[in-house]
Amino acid sequence: MAYTATDLANIDAAIRAIIAGTRTVSLTMGDKTIQYTAVKLPELQALRTEIATEVGMAAGTYAPRTYARQGGRGQ
């Protein structure tokens, strides 16, 4: 499923609502409606990470991290 920036905004709003104390939030993405509770907050945050990565890649703003090799003695 191709996610959009609107989906990301909806996820962010749902996370904020759960943190603020709302017992249940409903999200509609495409033709699916999913209900989340505070117990499923980690699952919702993982979905947010997935959507943010996909939206960032589509926008060309996502860059995977690269690390320089650590040099040591004699290298």
PDB file with SEQRES, HELIX, SHEET and CRYST1 records, atoms N, CA, C and O in Angstrom:
SEQRES   1 A   75  MET ALA TYR THR ALA THR ASP LEU ALA ASN ILE ASP ALA          
SEQRES   2 A   75  ALA ILE ARG ALA ILE ILE ALA GLY THR ARG THR VAL SER          
SEQRES   3 A   75  LEU THR MET GLY ASP LYS THR ILE GLN TYR THR ALA VAL          
SEQRES   4 A   75  LYS LEU PRO GLU LEU GLN ALA LEU ARG THR GLU ILE ALA          
SEQRES   5 A   75  THR GLU VAL GLY MET ALA ALA GLY THR TYR ALA PRO ARG          
SEQRES   6 A   75  THR TYR ALA ARG GLN GLY GLY ARG GLY GLN                      
HELIX    1 AA1 ALA A    5  ALA A   20  1                                  16    
HELIX    2 AA2 ALA A   38  LYS A   40  5                                   3    
HELIX    3 AA3 LEU A   41  ALA A   59  1                                  19    
SHEET    1 AA1 2 THR A  24  MET A  29  0                                        
SHEET    2 AA1 2 LYS A  32  THR A  37 -1                                        
CRYST1    1.000    1.000    1.000  90.00  90.00  90.00 P 1           1          
ATOM      1  N   MET A   1       0.849  -1.174   0.000  1.00  0.00           N  
ATOM      2  CA  MET A   1       0.000   0.000   0.000  1.00  0.00           C  
ATOM      3  C   MET A   1       0.891   1.232   0.000  1.00  0.00           C  
ATOM      4  O   MET A   1       1.841   1.323   0.777  1.00  0.00           O  
ATOM      5  N   ALA A   2       0.581   2.161  -0.862  1.00  0.00           N  
ATOM      6  CA  ALA A   2       1.344   3.403  -0.913  1.00  0.00           C  
ATOM      7  C   ALA A   2       0.751   4.390   0.092  1.00  0.00           C  
ATOM      8  O   ALA A   2      -0.418   4.766   0.002  1.00  0.00           O  
ATOM      9  N   TYR A   3       1.567   4.790   1.031  1.00  0.00           N  
ATOM     10  CA  TYR A   3       1.119   5.729   2.058  1.00  0.00           C  
ATOM     11  C   TYR A   3       1.338   7.161   1.585  1.00  0.00           C  
ATOM     12  O   TYR A   3       2.178   7.421   0.723  1.00  0.00           O  
ATOM     13  N   THR A   4       0.576   8.080   2.156  1.00  0.00           N  
ATOM     14  CA  THR A   4       0.694   9.487   1.795  1.00  0.00           C  
ATOM     15  C   THR A   4       1.036  10.310   3.032  1.00  0.00           C  
ATOM     16  O   THR A   4       1.016   9.806   4.155  1.00  0.00           O  
ATOM     17  N   ALA A   5       1.342  11.559   2.813  1.00  0.00           N  
ATOM     18  CA  ALA A   5       1.622  12.469   3.924  1.00  0.00           C  
ATOM     19  C   ALA A   5       0.386  12.643   4.805  1.00  0.00           C  
ATOM     20  O   ALA A   5       0.510  12.882   6.007  1.00  0.00           O  
ATOM     21  N   THR A   6      -0.802  12.524   4.215  1.00  0.00           N  
ATOM     22  CA  THR A   6      -2.040  12.603   4.999  1.00  0.00           C  
ATOM     23  C   THR A   6      -2.143  11.431   5.961  1.00  0.00           C  
ATOM     24  O   THR A   6      -2.572  11.603   7.102  1.00  0.00           O  
ATOM     25  N   ASP A   7      -1.752  10.235   5.513  1.00  0.00           N  
ATOM     26  CA  ASP A   7      -1.747   9.064   6.387  1.00  0.00           C  
ATOM     27  C   ASP A   7      -0.804   9.292   7.571  1.00  0.00           C  
ATOM     28  O   ASP A   7      -1.118   8.941   8.708  1.00  0.00           O  
ATOM     29  N   LEU A   8       0.348   9.881   7.283  1.00  0.00           N  
ATOM     30  CA  LEU A   8       1.316  10.164   8.337  1.00  0.00           C  
ATOM     31  C   LEU A   8       0.750  11.167   9.342  1.00  0.00           C  
ATOM     32  O   LEU A   8       0.919  11.001  10.550  1.00  0.00           O  
ATOM     33  N   ALA A   9       0.087  12.190   8.850  1.00  0.00           N  
ATOM     34  CA  ALA A   9      -0.526  13.178   9.744  1.00  0.00           C  
ATOM     35  C   ALA A   9      -1.617  12.546  10.600  1.00  0.00           C  
ATOM     36  O   ALA A   9      -1.751  12.877  11.778  1.00  0.00           O  
ATOM     37  N   ASN A  10      -2.399  11.636  10.015  1.00  0.00           N  
ATOM     38  CA  ASN A  10      -3.447  10.950  10.770  1.00  0.00           C  
ATOM     39  C   ASN A  10      -2.859  10.058  11.859  1.00  0.00           C  
ATOM     40  O   ASN A  10      -3.395   9.986  12.965  1.00  0.00           O  
ATOM     41  N   ILE A  11      -1.766   9.384  11.548  1.00  0.00           N  
ATOM     42  CA  ILE A  11      -1.090   8.539  12.541  1.00  0.00           C  
ATOM     43  C   ILE A  11      -0.572   9.406  13.685  1.00  0.00           C  
ATOM     44  O   ILE A  11      -0.737   9.060  14.855  1.00  0.00           O  
ATOM     45  N   ASP A  12       0.051  10.527  13.348  1.00  0.00           N  
ATOM     46  CA  ASP A  12       0.565  11.426  14.388  1.00  0.00           C  
ATOM     47  C   ASP A  12      -0.563  11.916  15.299  1.00  0.00           C  
ATOM     48  O   ASP A  12      -0.405  11.972  16.518  1.00  0.00           O  
ATOM     49  N   ALA A  13      -1.694  12.268  14.701  1.00  0.00           N  
ATOM     50  CA  ALA A  13      -2.837  12.733  15.492  1.00  0.00           C  
ATOM     51  C   ALA A  13      -3.363  11.622  16.396  1.00  0.00           C  
ATOM     52  O   ALA A  13      -3.739  11.876  17.540  1.00  0.00           O  
ATOM     53  N   ALA A  14      -3.389  10.405  15.890  1.00  0.00           N  
ATOM     54  CA  ALA A  14      -3.861   9.274  16.692  1.00  0.00           C  
ATOM     55  C   ALA A  14      -2.921   9.003  17.867  1.00  0.00           C  
ATOM     56  O   ALA A  14      -3.379   8.725  18.976  1.00  0.00           O  
ATOM     57  N   ILE A  15      -1.625   9.081  17.633  1.00  0.00           N  
ATOM     58  CA  ILE A  15      -0.651   8.865  18.709  1.00  0.00           C  
ATOM     59  C   ILE A  15      -0.809   9.942  19.777  1.00  0.00           C  
ATOM     60  O   ILE A  15      -0.803   9.642  20.971  1.00  0.00           O  
ATOM     61  N   ARG A  16      -0.949  11.197  19.347  1.00  0.00           N  
ATOM     62  CA  ARG A  16      -1.138  12.286  20.311  1.00  0.00           C  
ATOM     63  C   ARG A  16      -2.418  12.094  21.112  1.00  0.00           C  
ATOM     64  O   ARG A  16      -2.443  12.361  22.313  1.00  0.00           O  
ATOM     65  N   ALA A  17      -3.490  11.628  20.453  1.00  0.00           N  
ATOM     66  CA  ALA A  17      -4.769  11.418  21.142  1.00  0.00           C  
ATOM     67  C   ALA A  17      -4.651  10.325  22.199  1.00  0.00           C  
ATOM     68  O   ALA A  17      -5.188  10.466  23.297  1.00  0.00           O  
ATOM     69  N   ILE A  18      -3.958   9.245  21.879  1.00  0.00           N  
ATOM     70  CA  ILE A  18      -3.786   8.155  22.844  1.00  0.00           C  
ATOM     71  C   ILE A  18      -2.951   8.627  24.026  1.00  0.00           C  
ATOM     72  O   ILE A  18      -3.274   8.333  25.177  1.00  0.00           O  
ATOM     73  N   ILE A  19      -1.880   9.357  23.745  1.00  0.00           N  
ATOM     74  CA  ILE A  19      -1.028   9.863  24.819  1.00  0.00           C  
ATOM     75  C   ILE A  19      -1.799  10.840  25.702  1.00  0.00           C  
ATOM     76  O   ILE A  19      -1.575  10.903  26.911  1.00  0.00           O  
ATOM     77  N   ALA A  20      -2.708  11.603  25.094  1.00  0.00           N  
ATOM     78  CA  ALA A  20      -3.511  12.575  25.851  1.00  0.00           C  
ATOM     79  C   ALA A  20      -4.602  11.906  26.688  1.00  0.00           C  
ATOM     80  O   ALA A  20      -5.214  12.559  27.532  1.00  0.00           O  
ATOM     81  N   GLY A  21      -4.852  10.613  26.467  1.00  0.00           N  
ATOM     82  CA  GLY A  21      -5.804   9.901  27.308  1.00  0.00           C  
ATOM     83  C   GLY A  21      -7.023   9.346  26.608  1.00  0.00           C  
ATOM     84  O   GLY A  21      -7.876   8.748  27.262  1.00  0.00           O  
ATOM     85  N   THR A  22      -7.138   9.519  25.307  1.00  0.00           N  
ATOM     86  CA  THR A  22      -8.265   8.942  24.577  1.00  0.00           C  
ATOM     87  C   THR A  22      -8.136   7.423  24.628  1.00  0.00           C  
ATOM     88  O   THR A  22      -7.063   6.880  24.366  1.00  0.00           O  
ATOM     89  N   ARG A  23      -9.206   6.751  24.958  1.00  0.00           N  
ATOM     90  CA  ARG A  23      -9.157   5.306  25.153  1.00  0.00           C  
ATOM     91  C   ARG A  23      -9.017   4.540  23.836  1.00  0.00           C  
ATOM     92  O   ARG A  23      -8.270   3.564  23.764  1.00  0.00           O  
ATOM     93  N   THR A  24      -9.729   4.976  22.800  1.00  0.00           N  
ATOM     94  CA  THR A  24      -9.705   4.292  21.509  1.00  0.00           C  
ATOM     95  C   THR A  24      -9.691   5.325  20.390  1.00  0.00           C  
ATOM     96  O   THR A  24     -10.434   6.306  20.429  1.00  0.00           O  
ATOM     97  N   VAL A  25      -8.845   5.098  19.399  1.00  0.00           N  
ATOM     98  CA  VAL A  25      -8.831   5.948  18.208  1.00  0.00           C  
ATOM     99  C   VAL A  25      -9.041   5.055  16.984  1.00  0.00           C  
ATOM    100  O   VAL A  25      -8.618   3.899  16.964  1.00  0.00           O  
ATOM    101  N   SER A  26      -9.693   5.603  15.981  1.00  0.00           N  
ATOM    102  CA  SER A  26      -9.923   4.889  14.722  1.00  0.00           C  
ATOM    103  C   SER A  26      -9.156   5.576  13.614  1.00  0.00           C  
ATOM    104  O   SER A  26      -9.171   6.802  13.499  1.00  0.00           O  
ATOM    105  N   LEU A  27      -8.489   4.784  12.804  1.00  0.00           N  
ATOM    106  CA  LEU A  27      -7.755   5.297  11.649  1.00  0.00           C  
ATOM    107  C   LEU A  27      -8.331   4.681  10.390  1.00  0.00           C  
ATOM    108  O   LEU A  27      -8.614   3.483  10.352  1.00  0.00           O  
ATOM    109  N   THR A  28      -8.505   5.486   9.370  1.00  0.00           N  
ATOM    110  CA  THR A  28      -8.940   4.989   8.077  1.00  0.00           C  
ATOM    111  C   THR A  28      -7.850   5.298   7.074  1.00  0.00           C  
ATOM    112  O   THR A  28      -7.502   6.456   6.841  1.00  0.00           O  
ATOM    113  N   MET A  29      -7.316   4.237   6.482  1.00  0.00           N  
ATOM    114  CA  MET A  29      -6.296   4.385   5.442  1.00  0.00           C  
ATOM    115  C   MET A  29      -6.746   3.545   4.258  1.00  0.00           C  
ATOM    116  O   MET A  29      -6.841   2.321   4.339  1.00  0.00           O  
ATOM    117  N   GLY A  30      -7.015   4.219   3.178  1.00  0.00           N  
ATOM    118  CA  GLY A  30      -7.540   3.513   2.014  1.00  0.00           C  
ATOM    119  C   GLY A  30      -8.938   3.017   2.316  1.00  0.00           C  
ATOM    120  O   GLY A  30      -9.820   3.807   2.654  1.00  0.00           O  
ATOM    121  N   ASP A  31      -9.149   1.722   2.199  1.00  0.00           N  
ATOM    122  CA  ASP A  31     -10.458   1.153   2.475  1.00  0.00           C  
ATOM    123  C   ASP A  31     -10.502   0.423   3.815  1.00  0.00           C  
ATOM    124  O   ASP A  31     -11.487  -0.252   4.114  1.00  0.00           O  
ATOM    125  N   LYS A  32      -9.444   0.549   4.630  1.00  0.00           N  
ATOM    126  CA  LYS A  32      -9.379  -0.128   5.923  1.00  0.00           C  
ATOM    127  C   LYS A  32      -9.581   0.863   7.064  1.00  0.00           C  
ATOM    128  O   LYS A  32      -9.067   1.981   7.030  1.00  0.00           O  
ATOM    129  N   THR A  33     -10.330   0.441   8.063  1.00  0.00           N  
ATOM    130  CA  THR A  33     -10.479   1.208   9.291  1.00  0.00           C  
ATOM    131  C   THR A  33      -9.975   0.335  10.426  1.00  0.00           C  
ATOM    132  O   THR A  33     -10.415  -0.802  10.594  1.00  0.00           O  
ATOM    133  N   ILE A  34      -9.047   0.878  11.205  1.00  0.00           N  
ATOM    134  CA  ILE A  34      -8.419   0.137  12.292  1.00  0.00           C  
ATOM    135  C   ILE A  34      -8.606   0.923  13.578  1.00  0.00           C  
ATOM    136  O   ILE A  34      -8.485   2.148  13.588  1.00  0.00           O  
ATOM    137  N   GLN A  35      -8.903   0.217  14.666  1.00  0.00           N  
ATOM    138  CA  GLN A  35      -9.025   0.862  15.964  1.00  0.00           C  
ATOM    139  C   GLN A  35      -7.807   0.506  16.806  1.00  0.00           C  
ATOM    140  O   GLN A  35      -7.379  -0.647  16.851  1.00  0.00           O  
ATOM    141  N   TYR A  36      -7.258   1.519  17.471  1.00  0.00           N  
ATOM    142  CA  TYR A  36      -6.104   1.330  18.345  1.00  0.00           C  
ATOM    143  C   TYR A  36      -6.452   1.798  19.746  1.00  0.00           C  
ATOM    144  O   TYR A  36      -7.227   2.737  19.927  1.00  0.00           O  
ATOM    145  N   THR A  37      -5.872   1.132  20.734  1.00  0.00           N  
ATOM    146  CA  THR A  37      -6.001   1.532  22.131  1.00  0.00           C  
ATOM    147  C   THR A  37      -4.607   1.813  22.667  1.00  0.00           C  
ATOM    148  O   THR A  37      -3.615   1.619  21.964  1.00  0.00           O  
ATOM    149  N   ALA A  38      -4.532   2.269  23.909  1.00  0.00           N  
ATOM    150  CA  ALA A  38      -3.231   2.571  24.512  1.00  0.00           C  
ATOM    151  C   ALA A  38      -2.343   1.335  24.566  1.00  0.00           C  
ATOM    152  O   ALA A  38      -1.119   1.445  24.501  1.00  0.00           O  
ATOM    153  N   VAL A  39      -2.948   0.174  24.683  1.00  0.00           N  
ATOM    154  CA  VAL A  39      -2.170  -1.070  24.743  1.00  0.00           C  
ATOM    155  C   VAL A  39      -1.427  -1.302  23.424  1.00  0.00           C  
ATOM    156  O   VAL A  39      -0.334  -1.869  23.418  1.00  0.00           O  
ATOM    157  N   LYS A  40      -2.008  -0.872  22.330  1.00  0.00           N  
ATOM    158  CA  LYS A  40      -1.406  -1.074  21.010  1.00  0.00           C  
ATOM    159  C   LYS A  40      -0.562   0.109  20.559  1.00  0.00           C  
ATOM    160  O   LYS A  40      -0.236   0.215  19.377  1.00  0.00           O  
ATOM    161  N   LEU A  41      -0.203   1.001  21.477  1.00  0.00           N  
ATOM    162  CA  LEU A  41       0.592   2.180  21.119  1.00  0.00           C  
ATOM    163  C   LEU A  41       1.923   1.805  20.463  1.00  0.00           C  
ATOM    164  O   LEU A  41       2.281   2.425  19.462  1.00  0.00           O  
ATOM    165  N   PRO A  42       2.678   0.818  20.974  1.00  0.00           N  
ATOM    166  CA  PRO A  42       3.931   0.452  20.283  1.00  0.00           C  
ATOM    167  C   PRO A  42       3.701  -0.005  18.843  1.00  0.00           C  
ATOM    168  O   PRO A  42       4.507   0.293  17.962  1.00  0.00           O  
ATOM    169  N   GLU A  43       2.611  -0.722  18.600  1.00  0.00           N  
ATOM    170  CA  GLU A  43       2.283  -1.161  17.246  1.00  0.00           C  
ATOM    171  C   GLU A  43       1.986   0.042  16.354  1.00  0.00           C  
ATOM    172  O   GLU A  43       2.390   0.077  15.192  1.00  0.00           O  
ATOM    173  N   LEU A  44       1.287   1.013  16.897  1.00  0.00           N  
ATOM    174  CA  LEU A  44       0.959   2.232  16.163  1.00  0.00           C  
ATOM    175  C   LEU A  44       2.223   3.047  15.868  1.00  0.00           C  
ATOM    176  O   LEU A  44       2.350   3.626  14.789  1.00  0.00           O  
ATOM    177  N   GLN A  45       3.148   3.094  16.820  1.00  0.00           N  
ATOM    178  CA  GLN A  45       4.402   3.817  16.610  1.00  0.00           C  
ATOM    179  C   GLN A  45       5.260   3.129  15.553  1.00  0.00           C  
ATOM    180  O   GLN A  45       5.937   3.797  14.771  1.00  0.00           O  
ATOM    181  N   ALA A  46       5.236   1.806  15.525  1.00  0.00           N  
ATOM    182  CA  ALA A  46       5.980   1.075  14.492  1.00  0.00           C  
ATOM    183  C   ALA A  46       5.394   1.352  13.110  1.00  0.00           C  
ATOM    184  O   ALA A  46       6.131   1.507  12.136  1.00  0.00           O  
ATOM    185  N   LEU A  47       4.071   1.413  13.029  1.00  0.00           N  
ATOM    186  CA  LEU A  47       3.419   1.749  11.762  1.00  0.00           C  
ATOM    187  C   LEU A  47       3.778   3.163  11.336  1.00  0.00           C  
ATOM    188  O   LEU A  47       3.968   3.422  10.147  1.00  0.00           O  
ATOM    189  N   ARG A  48       3.874   4.082  12.293  1.00  0.00           N  
ATOM    190  CA  ARG A  48       4.251   5.456  11.993  1.00  0.00           C  
ATOM    191  C   ARG A  48       5.656   5.511  11.396  1.00  0.00           C  
ATOM    192  O   ARG A  48       5.904   6.250  10.443  1.00  0.00           O  
ATOM    193  N   THR A  49       6.569   4.727  11.961  1.00  0.00           N  
ATOM    194  CA  THR A  49       7.942   4.680  11.449  1.00  0.00           C  
ATOM    195  C   THR A  49       7.962   4.167  10.019  1.00  0.00           C  
ATOM    196  O   THR A  49       8.668   4.707   9.167  1.00  0.00           O  
ATOM    197  N   GLU A  50       7.183   3.121   9.758  1.00  0.00           N  
ATOM    198  CA  GLU A  50       7.108   2.555   8.409  1.00  0.00           C  
ATOM    199  C   GLU A  50       6.555   3.574   7.416  1.00  0.00           C  
ATOM    200  O   GLU A  50       7.090   3.729   6.318  1.00  0.00           O  
ATOM    201  N   ILE A  51       5.489   4.266   7.802  1.00  0.00           N  
ATOM    202  CA  ILE A  51       4.879   5.254   6.915  1.00  0.00           C  
ATOM    203  C   ILE A  51       5.818   6.436   6.698  1.00  0.00           C  
ATOM    204  O   ILE A  51       5.950   6.923   5.576  1.00  0.00           O  
ATOM    205  N   ALA A  52       6.473   6.902   7.763  1.00  0.00           N  
ATOM    206  CA  ALA A  52       7.390   8.036   7.635  1.00  0.00           C  
ATOM    207  C   ALA A  52       8.543   7.699   6.701  1.00  0.00           C  
ATOM    208  O   ALA A  52       8.975   8.541   5.913  1.00  0.00           O  
ATOM    209  N   THR A  53       9.039   6.479   6.787  1.00  0.00           N  
ATOM    210  CA  THR A  53      10.127   6.052   5.904  1.00  0.00           C  
ATOM    211  C   THR A  53       9.659   6.037   4.452  1.00  0.00           C  
ATOM    212  O   THR A  53      10.351   6.533   3.564  1.00  0.00           O  
ATOM    213  N   GLU A  54       8.480   5.463   4.218  1.00  0.00           N  
ATOM    214  CA  GLU A  54       7.973   5.378   2.850  1.00  0.00           C  
ATOM    215  C   GLU A  54       7.663   6.755   2.270  1.00  0.00           C  
ATOM    216  O   GLU A  54       7.977   7.029   1.112  1.00  0.00           O  
ATOM    217  N   VAL A  55       7.052   7.615   3.070  1.00  0.00           N  
ATOM    218  CA  VAL A  55       6.732   8.963   2.596  1.00  0.00           C  
ATOM    219  C   VAL A  55       8.020   9.747   2.337  1.00  0.00           C  
ATOM    220  O   VAL A  55       8.109  10.489   1.359  1.00  0.00           O  
ATOM    221  N   GLY A  56       9.016   9.585   3.208  1.00  0.00           N  
ATOM    222  CA  GLY A  56      10.299  10.262   3.024  1.00  0.00           C  
ATOM    223  C   GLY A  56      11.024   9.785   1.789  1.00  0.00           C  
ATOM    224  O   GLY A  56      11.646  10.581   1.085  1.00  0.00           O  
ATOM    225  N   MET A  57      10.952   8.472   1.513  1.00  0.00           N  
ATOM    226  CA  MET A  57      11.598   7.940   0.320  1.00  0.00           C  
ATOM    227  C   MET A  57      10.916   8.461  -0.944  1.00  0.00           C  
ATOM    228  O   MET A  57      11.582   8.762  -1.934  1.00  0.00           O  
ATOM    229  N   ALA A  58       9.594   8.565  -0.907  1.00  0.00           N  
ATOM    230  CA  ALA A  58       8.856   9.062  -2.068  1.00  0.00           C  
ATOM    231  C   ALA A  58       9.166  10.540  -2.316  1.00  0.00           C  
ATOM    232  O   ALA A  58       9.214  10.993  -3.460  1.00  0.00           O  
ATOM    233  N   ALA A  59       9.373  11.278  -1.231  1.00  0.00           N  
ATOM    234  CA  ALA A  59       9.663  12.713  -1.369  1.00  0.00           C  
ATOM    235  C   ALA A  59      11.136  12.973  -1.660  1.00  0.00           C  
ATOM    236  O   ALA A  59      11.519  14.095  -1.991  1.00  0.00           O  
ATOM    237  N   GLY A  60      11.950  11.948  -1.538  1.00  0.00           N  
ATOM    238  CA  GLY A  60      13.378  12.113  -1.785  1.00  0.00           C  
ATOM    239  C   GLY A  60      14.129  12.710  -0.611  1.00  0.00           C  
ATOM    240  O   GLY A  60      15.259  13.172  -0.770  1.00  0.00           O  
ATOM    241  N   THR A  61      13.512  12.708   0.580  1.00  0.00           N  
ATOM    242  CA  THR A  61      14.168  13.287   1.752  1.00  0.00           C  
ATOM    243  C   THR A  61      14.747  12.233   2.672  1.00  0.00           C  
ATOM    244  O   THR A  61      15.421  12.570   3.646  1.00  0.00           O  
ATOM    245  N   TYR A  62      14.500  10.969   2.387  1.00  0.00           N  
ATOM    246  CA  TYR A  62      15.006   9.891   3.238  1.00  0.00           C  
ATOM    247  C   TYR A  62      16.407   9.516   2.790  1.00  0.00           C  
ATOM    248  O   TYR A  62      16.646   9.262   1.609  1.00  0.00           O  
ATOM    249  N   ALA A  63      17.314   9.483   3.723  1.00  0.00           N  
ATOM    250  CA  ALA A  63      18.675   9.049   3.413  1.00  0.00           C  
ATOM    251  C   ALA A  63      19.118   8.065   4.498  1.00  0.00           C  
ATOM    252  O   ALA A  63      19.218   8.434   5.669  1.00  0.00           O  
ATOM    253  N   PRO A  64      19.378   6.832   4.114  1.00  0.00           N  
ATOM    254  CA  PRO A  64      19.818   5.882   5.122  1.00  0.00           C  
ATOM    255  C   PRO A  64      21.144   6.336   5.729  1.00  0.00           C  
ATOM    256  O   PRO A  64      21.963   6.971   5.064  1.00  0.00           O  
ATOM    257  N   ARG A  65      21.334   6.008   6.968  1.00  0.00           N  
ATOM    258  CA  ARG A  65      22.567   6.425   7.644  1.00  0.00           C  
ATOM    259  C   ARG A  65      23.754   5.633   7.128  1.00  0.00           C  
ATOM    260  O   ARG A  65      23.663   4.437   6.852  1.00  0.00           O  
ATOM    261  N   THR A  66      24.855   6.328   7.009  1.00  0.00           N  
ATOM    262  CA  THR A  66      26.100   5.659   6.653  1.00  0.00           C  
ATOM    263  C   THR A  66      27.110   5.981   7.738  1.00  0.00           C  
ATOM    264  O   THR A  66      27.077   7.051   8.345  1.00  0.00           O  
ATOM    265  N   TYR A  67      27.975   5.066   7.960  1.00  0.00           N  
ATOM    266  CA  TYR A  67      28.956   5.211   9.032  1.00  0.00           C  
ATOM    267  C   TYR A  67      30.354   5.094   8.469  1.00  0.00           C  
ATOM    268  O   TYR A  67      30.630   4.250   7.616  1.00  0.00           O  
ATOM    269  N   ALA A  68      31.224   5.945   8.952  1.00  0.00           N  
ATOM    270  CA  ALA A  68      32.623   5.873   8.541  1.00  0.00           C  
ATOM    271  C   ALA A  68      33.299   4.725   9.285  1.00  0.00           C  
ATOM    272  O   ALA A  68      32.964   4.426  10.432  1.00  0.00           O  
ATOM    273  N   ARG A  69      34.222   4.113   8.635  1.00  0.00           N  
ATOM    274  CA  ARG A  69      34.959   3.019   9.259  1.00  0.00           C  
ATOM    275  C   ARG A  69      35.850   3.583  10.334  1.00  0.00           C  
ATOM    276  O   ARG A  69      36.528   4.589  10.129  1.00  0.00           O  
ATOM    277  N   GLN A  70      35.849   2.933  11.485  1.00  0.00           N  
ATOM    278  CA  GLN A  70      36.700   3.353  12.585  1.00  0.00           C  
ATOM    279  C   GLN A  70      38.122   2.853  12.342  1.00  0.00           C  
ATOM    280  O   GLN A  70      38.357   1.652  12.206  1.00  0.00           O  
ATOM    281  N   GLY A  71      39.034   3.763  12.292  1.00  0.00           N  
ATOM    282  CA  GLY A  71      40.427   3.379  12.114  1.00  0.00           C  
ATOM    283  C   GLY A  71      41.077   3.091  13.462  1.00  0.00           C  
ATOM    284  O   GLY A  71      40.639   3.598  14.494  1.00  0.00           O  
ATOM    285  N   GLY A  72      42.062   2.323  13.445  1.00  0.00           N  
ATOM    286  CA  GLY A  72      42.778   2.007  14.671  1.00  0.00           C  
ATOM    287  C   GLY A  72      44.259   2.132  14.433  1.00  0.00           C  
ATOM    288  O   GLY A  72      44.683   2.751  13.457  1.00  0.00           O  
ATOM    289  N   ARG A  73      45.031   1.568  15.285  1.00  0.00           N  
ATOM    290  CA  ARG A  73      46.475   1.619  15.121  1.00  0.00           C  
ATOM    291  C   ARG A  73      46.913   0.864  13.869  1.00  0.00           C  
ATOM    292  O   ARG A  73      46.458  -0.249  13.604  1.00  0.00           O  
ATOM    293  N   GLY A  74      47.776   1.470  13.134  1.00  0.00           N  
ATOM    294  CA  GLY A  74      48.356   0.812  11.967  1.00  0.00           C  
ATOM    295  C   GLY A  74      47.422   0.753  10.763  1.00  0.00           C  
ATOM    296  O   GLY A  74      47.694   0.024   9.809  1.00  0.00           O  
ATOM    297  N   GLN A  75      46.367   1.481  10.791  1.00  0.00           N  
ATOM    298  CA  GLN A  75      45.466   1.432   9.630  1.00  0.00           C  
ATOM    299  C   GLN A  75      45.433   2.744   8.929  1.00  0.00           C  
ATOM    300  O   GLN A  75      44.730   2.892   7.930  1.00  0.00           O  
TER     301      GLN A  75                                                      
END                                                                             
